[in-house]
Amino acid sequence: MHTALRSTAGAIVLALLLAACGEGDRPGAAGIGEGAAPCAGNCATDLAAAAARLSVAEVETVLAQAANEAQAQGVAATIAVVDRVGNVLAVYRMDGASPDMRVDSLRAENVNTGLENLTVPSALGAISKAVTGAYLSSEGNAFTTRTAGQIVQEHFNPGELNQVSGPLFGVQFSQLACSDLVRREADARVGPKRSPLGLAADPGGLPLYKNGTPVGGVGVMADGIYGLDLVLTDTDRDLDELIAVAASFGFAAPRDRRGDRITVEGKTFRFSDVDFGDTLTAGTAAPALGAINGELLSIPGYTENAGGAVRAGVAFGRAASGYRPSNDPRFAGLEAFELVEPDGSRRYPPRAAADNPAGAAALSEAEVAVLLRNALRVARQGRAQIRRPLGSQIHVTASVVDSRGAVLGVLRTHDGPIFGTDVSLQKARTAVFFSSADAGQRLSDGGAVSYLDIARDANGDLAIDRRAPALAFADYVQRTRDLFGPTALTGTHAFADRSGGNLSRPFFPDGLLSAPPGPFSKPFADWSPFSTGLQLDMVYERIIQHVAFTLGLVPDVSDSGCAGGFPAGTDAAPLFFGTTIPEGLDNGLQIFPGSVPIYRGGVLVGGIGISGDGVDQDDMIAFLGTHNAGLELGGALGNAPPEIRADRLEARGVRLRYVQCPQAPGAPNPPPDVAGPRFPETPFPGSDQQRVCEGL
């Protein structure tokens, strides 16, 4: 029977913890053919008028199709469905499904650091997978958790030795529960909502579409392992993925938008290793959800507002979703979208900085608006890398911060992937942080992190131990100075996210198996996508504390952002050392490209982060948008002086990278409304714009 609402029973997991402290389409199948993108004219107008969302009946259909396939496969699953902005519409656990799962990359080295070997509720894995499928996808591209697993590993592609790391290396630690940008269940239905474990890389999370429009995602947890695919040279029959594919029948991504139709660096993304024809039930009528033995779960922070029932999603582009078209005349003609509060007021309109950069004026509101406007102008002229059809313009989110990481403005194009909202802010803050004069000191003052072992013993009870010794953040600082000298992380060099990302790989130089790790990374024997080094260590205790909150054991202490220490009485002192995250990193670090610091007369005054349609495109928009903004402002601000950029730093026979522009970056037909003296009809190839981006 479909039982009444019941709280997750896996509280014992952290009660003890705290006490211790392709092919095969079926003809005529609905939703699997090509779907037209909804914006034929003005996307801002069209999307605002659209009502594309999941209904209650449709959510129940997705759940029932998943449960029907699970029964046919002889397993029980936990299934989550979210809308496009991350509202959890339902979490359903079939009778017999395990309440727990284990985080495990299954690497041969048997990594035992970071989140590896942590036991957490299966519902959190299902939610994270569903959010990932929804957040990575857009009108122009459909990606899955399998795609995510391909682009976050130490080599791209995984298994191709001595290749550089994945293009979105580190994206898994975004959308964090402690982020000050993501929204909570208490914030009405506005998004973007948080994800309990960040973005997932474990197959079994797919986007959901209606008539070519992304409307959400589905995530499945059945096999008990929250991991990723380490080998791309074979084809898997992953249970979680089979069930998720069946769940998406009638709501599948358009064929021409799927990741397996998109290439980067000559390599094709993976979408799914199975298709409808590989399932046992897709295309057949599933029994009604009420006829399947299972229950809807109440997950604190995610579904308590549902009142014990499945709920409908919200339509993206309307104020209720947290995203709406901007009516700010400063962004006219750019089809700009902005974030809004539950009452419809603007959340991050351009504003003046309140910091006091030594020797320079703080960024003004007008300057922030010019920076955002020029970023979106470059995006509208550029050619997207990971979007169909080929030649489409770039869609992104742009965030501007001051010299201490405070948000000064966030603006986006209509179809920037939702994950980029939080990531663009992470990138802007990371560039500013590592370029700051006191970066090393603030890191050292952050204290240490202590990992946990949580595993069931022979009696089925959970045993919890703290791994020793604790890892001090000052060690990361010292390793950086051992590599580049005692002035490293003292503001003597400007760091873009590409620069800091170089230092965060398990091999430096990137990808070379014979190379030692970068100073911000774990050694490869202790590294995995669930244990990246400094990036995870800074937020590890926040993730664990949030898991405890979802089990109803401690209050939610994440409302104020990630930065700082735990409030008194909530830090589980017997287990945690109480990491203090530095000021200005309120949604964590990010370690893949797409940001630059902003300078005025050689003085750091802020940063800009871009996230959307390709990492080289993100770099280009950040760097070139800042350059163009400086031109418009008569040289009042701009990029870092060349002599202090991180690409002047050399170690182990290589220089750090700063930014990298894509080849042939221009869109075939740049929108006429952004043409002008600095934006000629063909703005990139062979032009001043291209030479600026390449630093020639």
N, C-alpha and C positions, 0 to 999 in steps of 0.2 A: 504493500500500500504506500501511497504518497503521504507520509506522516506529517504531522504538524511541525512547526519551527522548533528547532532544538539547537542549543549552543554546542559548539565543537567540543567533543569529549576528550580531545588530546591534551587537556590541561596538565596532565601528569608530566608531560615532557619538560615544561619549564617550572612546574611546581617543585619538582626535585632540584632543578637548576637553582632556583632561588633559595630553596631550603639549604642547599650546599653553600650557599653564600653565603609528369608524364603521359602515360598512355592509358587506354581503357575507358574512355568516356562512354557513357550509355546514351544512345541516340535519343534526342528529345528531352534530355534532362534539363530541368529549369535551372537557370543561374550559372551554367557552366560555359555558355557561349560568350562571344564578344559583347561587351556592354559599353554603350556610349557614355562618355564623360558628360556630367550634367551641365557644364558651362559652355554653351554655344556662343554666348555674347559676352555681356559684362558679368563676370563670375561673382563679384561682390553682390550685385543685384540678384542674380539667379540663385546663389546659395542662400541668401537671406530669405528668399521666398520659398525655397525647397522645404519639403517635410520628410526627407529621407531619414528614417530611423527604424529601429527594431520595435515591433509591437510586442505586447505580452504574449500573444499567440505565437508569434514567430520565435521568441526566445524559448518558449516551451517546445516548439518543434525542433529547434537546434538541440536542446537538452535530450529530448526523446530519441532523436536520431543517433546521438552519441551513445546513450544508454542501450539502445537496441543493438548497435554494432558491438558494444562491449559484451553484452549477453551472448551474441553469436560467436564471439571470440573466446568465450568461456572465462571472462574476467569481470571484475567489478571496478568501477572508475569513479573518480571525483571530477566533476565537470564545472567549469566556470564560463559565463558569458558576460562580456562587457560591451558598452557602446563605444563610439569613436573617441570620446574624450575620457574614457576610463571608468565611468560609473559601472559598478558591479551590479548587473541586472539579476543574477542568480548564481548561487553555488549549490550544486546538487551532488550528494554522495549516495551512490548505490549501496544497498545492503551488502556487507562483506568487503567493501573497499577499505584498505588500510587507512587509518587516520594519519599515519606518518609517512614521510619519505626521507631519503638520505641524500644530501648533497655530495656528489662524487663525480669527478671528471673521468675516473677510470683510467688515469694515466698509468703507464707501467712503473713510474717512479713511486706510486702510492703516496701521493702528496698528502701531508697531514697538517697543513697550515691554512690560515684564512678560514673560509667557510667550509672547506673540505671536511667530510665525515660528520657534518652537523645534521642532527635529526630535527626536522621541523614538520609542522602540519602539512599534509598533502594539499589542503585547500589553498594554502599560500602559493604553492607551486602552480596550481591550476590558474589562479588569478594572475600570477606573473606571466604565464604563457599567453593568456588571453589578451592582457594588456599589450604584450609585445607584438602579437599579430596585428592588433589594431593600430598601435602607435607607429610601427615601421612602415605602414602602408598608406597609400594616397590614391587620388584619381589616376595618377600616372605610373604607379608601381605597387605591386603586391608582394610583400615579403612575409616570411614566417619565422618561427623560432629556429628552424633548421638553417634558414638564411643567416640568422643572427649568429649561430654557432660557427658558420663558415668564416665570418669576418671579424672575430674577436680573438683568434688563436695566434700562436707565436709565428706561424707562417701562413702566407696566403698564396696558394690554397693550403689548408692543412695537409701535412704529409709531403709537401714539396719542399724538401730540405734546402737550407741556405737561401730561402726566399724571405723577403721582408714580412713583417707581421700584418695581420688583417687590417683593412682600411678603417674599421671602426673599433679598433683595439681599445678596450676600456669602456665602451658604451654601456656594457652590462651594469655598471654602477652609476646609473642615472635614474631619474624618477624616484629617488630615494624617499622613504617615508618621512625623513627629517627635513627634506628640502623645503625652503621657505617659498618656493614658487608653486609646487604642486598643491592641490587642494585636498581637503579631508571630507569624509562623509558628512560632517556637520555643515559643510559649505554649500548646502542645497545641491543642485545638480551640475553646477558649473565645473569645468575642467581647466587644466588637465589634472586628473586624479593621480594619486601616488600608486606605486606598485610595491608590494611587501618585500620582495627580494630583488628589486631592480628589474632590468630587462632579462628575459630568459633566453638561454641558448639550447635548451633541451627540446628535441622534436616533439610536436604535439600542440603547438600554438599556431592558429591560422587566422587570417583576417576574414571578415564577413562583409559581403557586398549586396546591394540591391540595385539592379539596373546600372551597374558600372560605378555606383557611388559607395565608398566605404562607409559602413555603418557600425562596425565593431569588431570583436574578435572572440574566438572560442579557445579555451585551454583545457587540456586533459591530463590527468595524472592517474596512471593505472599500474605502471611497472615498478613503482617504489623508488626509482633512481632519478634524481634531478641532476642531469649531466649534460653531455653534448656528444656529437659525432666526431670522433678523432680521425676518421678515415673517409675520404671522399672518393676513393677509387672503387667502391662497391656500392651496391644498392641494398638498403635495409628494409626490413618489414617491422618497423617499430610499432608496438602496440598503441602507444599514446597517439602516434601520428595517424594510424589507421582509423582510430576512433574519431579523431578530430576531423579527418577528411570526410568521413561519413556524416559527421555533425554538420558540415558546411554545405551539404547537398542542397541545392536551391538558393544558396547564398554565397556561392564560390566567386573568387576573383575572376574578372575577364581574362581569357587566355592570353591576350596580347599584352596584358599588364603584369603578368606573373614574373617573379624573379628569374625564372629559367628562360626568359626572353631578353634579359638584360645582361650586358657584359661590362666588366671593369678590368682594365689592363689586359684585355684579351681573354679574360676568364669569365665563364658564365656562372651566375649565381645559382644556388640550389633552391628550389621551392619546396618540393616534397618528394620523397622516394617512392611514394605510393599514390595511386589515383583512385577514382571512384570504382573502376573495374577491378581493383585489387581488394576492395572491401567485400564483405559478405552481405551487406544490407543496403548500400546506397542506391536510391532509386525505387526502393520498396517502401510501402507505407509503414511507418513506425507506430507502435501502440501509443495511446495517449500517455502523457507523462504520469498521470495518476494511476495508471495500471502497472507501473514499474516499481518494484520494491526499492525504496530509497527515501531520502529526506532532503529538504532544503536546509542549508546551514546558515546560522547567524554568525558572521565574522565581525567582531568589533572593529570599527574604523572603516568597514567596507559595505556591510549590508544591513546594519541595524535599523536604518530608516525605511527598509522595505516592508516592515510590518508583517514579516512572515510570508510574503508572497513574491512571486516573480514580478518584476516591474519593467516598464517600457523604457527604451533609450530616449535620449534627447537628440534633436536634429542639429547637426553641426552648422555653425554660421549664424545661429540665432543667439540672442543674449543669454538664454537659459543654458546654453552649452558652455558659456565662458568665453566664447569667441564670436566676434561680430565685425561687420565692415566698419572701418573708421570713417568718420565724417569730419576729421580734422583737415581743414583746407591746405595745410602744409604738405599733405600726402595725397592730394588730388591727382587722379590719373594713374595711380599706381596699384589700384585694386587692393589697397592695404587693409589688413585685418588687425584688430587689437584684442587684448584680453580685458574682460570686464568682471566686476564683482557680482555677487548674487543679486544686488539691487539694480544692476545694469550700469553702474558708474564705471568710469575708466579705471583700470587697475594700475597700469604703468604708462601713463602719458608722459611725454618728455618733461623733465623737471631739472632745475639747477642742482648742481652738486653742493653738498654741505661740508666737504672735506677741505683741508687747507694744505695743498701741495706746496712744499718748500720752494719758494722762488718763482711761483707762477700762479696765475689766477685759476680758480676752479672752473670746470665746464659750466657754461650757462645753459639755460633751457633752449635758447635758440640754436646753440651749437649742437646740442643733443639731437634736436629735430633735423638739423642739416646732416649729421652723421647717419641717422636712420634713413632719411630720404635718399641719400646717395648710395647706401647699401642696397636698398630695394631697386634703385635705378639700374645698378650694375646687374642685379639678379634678373631683371626684366630684359636686359640685353644679352644675357649669357645663355649658353646651351647646356642643358642639364645632362649629367652623366648617367644617372640611374633613374631615368624616366622615359616612358613611352607615350606617344610615338617619338621616334628619333627626331631631334631638332627642337624638341619642346623647350620652352624657357625654364629657367631655374626657379624653384620655389623653396623658400627658406624662412626661418625666423632669425631676426637680428636683435641682439641685446647690447645695451651700452651701460657701463658701470663707471663709478668714480674710482679714484686711486686707492680706496679702501674696500672696494667691492660692493658698494651700495648701488641698488638698481636705479638707473636714471631714465630708462625707457626700453620698451619691448614692442616690436612691430613685426608683422609677418605678411607674406603673400598668402593668398587664399588657400593654397593647397600644400603648404609646407607640412611635412609629416609631423604628427603631434609630438613624437619623441624629441624633436629638435627644439621645442619650446624650452624645456628644462636644460637641454644640452647646450643651447646657445648661451644661456646665462652661466652655466658651469665653465664654458670656454672663456668667456670674457673675464670672469673672476680669476680663473687660473692664470691667464696671461698677466693680469695685473699683480697677482700675488707673487709669482716667481720673478717679476721685474722690480719688486719693491725693495727698498733699502734694508728692511728688517725681516725679509722672508726667512732667512736662516734662523734668526732669533725666535721668530714666532713659531716656526716648526719645532725648534728645540724645547720651547716652553709648553708644547702640546703634551708632553709627558710620554706615556708608553701605552702599548696595547697588549692585552692578554687574551690568547685564544682559548677556546673551550673544546673539550671532547664530550660529546653526548652520544651514547650508544646503548643499546639494550643488551643486558646480560643473558645468561642461559635461562633465567627465570622470567624473562620478559620485562624486567624492571630496567629503568634507565639509570645508567651510572654516569656521573658528571665529574670531570676533573679539569683543572686549569693546567694548560700546558706551560711549561717553564723553559727558559726564562722569558720574562716579558721583553718586548721589543721596543726600544726607545726611539723616538723620532729624531733625536739628536744624531743617531747613527746614520740616518739618511743624509743629514746635512754634512757630516764628516766625510762620508764616502764621496759626496759631490765635490767637496773641497780637496780631497785627495786627488781627484781627477783633474780639476781645473784651477786649483790654487786657493789660497785663503780668502780671496775676495769674492768667491762664488756665493751667490744668493745674498749679496749686499747691495743690489741695485746698480752694479757697474755694467750689467748687460741687460738688454731687453729680450724677454723670452716670449715668443709666440707659442701657441699650443703644440705646433709641430716640433718646436725645440724641446719643450718639456717632455713631449711624448718620446722623443729619441732616448731620453734618460730613463724612461719607464719600461723599456723592453727587457726581456730576460736575456737578450744578447745585444751588446753594443760593441761594434756596429750592428745595426738591426739585421736580424735573421741569420747571421753567420754562426754556425754551430760551434766553431772554435773560439768564439768571443765570450768573455765574461759578461755578467749582467750589467745593465745600466745602474747608476747609483740609486735610482728610485724604485728598482725592481727587486724581487726575490731572485736568488740563484735559481737556475732552471730546475734543479732537483726539487726545489720547494715551490715552484711556480705552477700556476694553472689559471684559467680564466676565473676561477673562484678564489684565487689568492695572488693578486697582481703585485702586491708590494704596498708602497706608500698610499696609493689611491684608495685601496680597500682598508688598510690598517687605520686610516683616520676615521672611517665611519663604521668600522666593524662593530663596536660596542653599541652604536645606535641601531644597527640592524638587529642585533640580538635583543636589545631592550624592546624593539618594536614587535618582535615575535612574541615576547612575553606579554605585551599589551594585547595582541590579538587573541591570546588565550585567557584574557580577563584577569591576569595576575597582578599587573601594575598599571598605573595611569599612563595615558598617552602624553609623553613629555616633548613631542616633536613640533608643537605648534609654533615655536619661536625660531625654527630653523636648526640646521646642524651645528652651527658654530657655538663655541663655549663648552662648558662642562654640563654634566647632568644636574638638574635641580636637586637640592638637598632631600635625602630620604628616598630617592628613586633610582639610585645608581647600583643597587645590588652589590654593595661594597665587598662582600666576601669573595666575589668572583671578578669584578671589574677593577682596573686601576683608575678608571675615571679619566679617559682621554679628554683633553681640552682641544677642540678644533679651533684653529686660528680665526680671528675676526676676518670677515669678508669671504669666507668659504661656506656660506650658509646653505648651499646645496651640493657641497662636495667638490672634488677635483675632477677634471676631465683631461684625458691624455691622448686624444687623437686630433688631427689638425682642424683649424677653422677660426683662429682668433689672432689679434695683434693688440699690443698695448698702444695707447695714444699719448703723444707727447706735445708739450707746448714749450718751444725754446729749449729743448733738451731735458725738460722736466716731465716726469710721469704724471699725467692727470686723469687717466682712465683707461678703459679697454673696450673692445668690441668683439663679440662672438657671433658666429654664423653657423647655422646647422640646417642641412636640407638635402640637396641633390648631388652629393659627391664631395669628397674632402678637398680635392684641389679647387673645386668651385667655391667651397667655403673659404679657403685661403684667399682666393682671388677677390671675393666680395669684401672680406674684411680689410685686406690690404689696399685694394683699389678704391673701395668706398671711402676709406679714411683719407687716401690721397686726394680724391675728388672733393671731399668735404673741405679739406684744407685749401684747395684752390678756390672754392666758392667763398670761403671765409677770408680770403686774402692772405693766406699763410699763417693764420692765427693758431692753427694746430696741424698735426699731421702724424705720419708714421715715425717710428724711432729713427734717430740719426743713424746712417749706415755704419758708422764706426763703433756703435755700441750694440748692434744687433747680435744675437746669439750665434749667428753663422760665422762670427769672427772667432769663436771658441773652437779649439782643436784638441782632440785627445785620441789616443790609440790609432793615430794615422788618419782620422777623418774629422771633418768639421760637423758641428751641429747644423741642422736645417732651420730655416726661419719660415719662409712660405714657399709654396710651389704652385705655379699657375698651370691650368690645363692646356693641352694643345688644342688649337682651333676652338677657342672658348666662345666665340660669338654665335648667337642665335641667327638662323638664316634671314629672318625678317624682324629686326628690332622694332618694338612698338613705336609708332611715330610720336606719341605724346611725350616720350622721354628724349627725343632728339634735341640737340642744342649745340652750343659752341664746344662743349666738352664731350658731347655724345653724338658723333657723326653717324651717318646712316649705317656704315659698316664699322662698328666701334673697336673691334679687337684685332683681327688678323693684320699684321704688318703696320699697325697704327701706334700712335703715342701711348694709347692705353695698354697695349700688349707690352711695349718696352718698359713702361713703368712697372707693370706687374712682374716682369722678369728681372727688374732691377738693373737694366742695361743703361 
